[in-house]
Amino acid sequence: MTVTTNTYRNYLRDLGVLLKDLAKAAKLAKDATPGGEDRAYAVGRLMALHEVISLMQQQAVAFDMPLEEVGLQGVDPESELI
C-alpha cells in the first residue's frame, strides 16, 4: 500500500486535534475530582497528555511546521494543562 503525503498530513492533524480534545477533557476531570486514587489517576493522565502535546509541538517547531498543520495551535501546555 502506498501512503500519500496527504495521508500523513491528515493523520498528524487529526492526531493533534484528538490529543488536544483528550487533554481538555482530562483537565476538566482533574479539576472535578476531589481527591484520593481517582484524583491521582486524573492528574497522571493529564501529565501524560501534557508531555505528549508539548513534545509534538516542540517537534513541529524543530521541523519548521506550523502548529496548525498538526492541529496543536491554540494550546499552551505549560499554562493550560497543569
C-alpha positions in Angstrom: 0.0 0.0 0.0 1.3 3.4 -0.9 0.7 6.2 1.6 0.5 9.7 0.2 1.8 12.9 1.8 -1.8 14.0 2.3 -2.4 10.8 4.3 0.4 11.7 6.7 -0.7 15.3 6.9 -4.3 14.3 7.7 -3.1 11.7 10.2 -1.0 14.3 12.1 -3.7 16.9 12.1 -6.4 14.5 13.3 -4.0 13.1 16.0 -3.2 16.6 17.2 -6.9 17.6 17.4 -7.8 14.4 19.2 -5.0 14.7 21.7 -6.0 18.3 22.4 -9.6 17.3 23.0 -8.4 14.5 25.3 -6.2 16.9 27.2 -9.1 19.4 27.7 -11.3 16.6 29.0 -8.6 15.3 31.3 -8.1 18.9 32.7 -11.8 19.1 33.4 -11.8 15.6 35.0 -8.8 16.5 37.2 -10.4 19.8 38.3 -13.7 18.0 39.1 -12.1 15.1 41.1 -11.8 15.9 44.8 -9.1 13.5 45.9 -7.9 10.0 46.5 -6.9 7.5 43.9 -9.3 8.9 41.3 -7.6 12.3 41.6 -4.1 10.7 41.3 -5.2 8.9 38.2 -6.7 12.1 36.7 -3.5 14.1 37.5 -1.3 11.3 35.9 -3.4 11.2 32.8 -3.3 15.0 32.4 0.5 14.9 32.9 0.9 12.3 30.2 -1.2 14.3 27.7 0.7 17.5 28.7 4.0 15.7 27.9 2.8 14.3 24.5 1.3 17.6 23.3 4.4 19.5 24.4 6.7 17.1 22.6 4.6 17.2 19.5 4.7 21.0 19.5 8.4 21.1 20.0 9.0 18.6 17.2 6.7 20.6 14.9 8.8 23.7 15.6 12.0 21.8 15.1 10.8 20.6 11.7 9.6 24.1 10.8 6.0 23.0 10.7 3.2 25.5 11.7 1.3 24.2 14.7 -1.9 24.5 12.6 -0.5 21.7 10.3 -0.6 19.3 13.3 -3.7 20.6 14.9 -1.9 21.8 18.1 -2.4 25.6 17.7 -4.1 27.5 20.5 -3.0 25.4 23.4 -0.2 26.2 25.8 0.6 23.0 27.8 2.6 24.9 30.4 -0.3 27.1 31.4 -3.4 25.2 30.3 -2.6 21.6 31.0 -1.5 21.7 34.6 
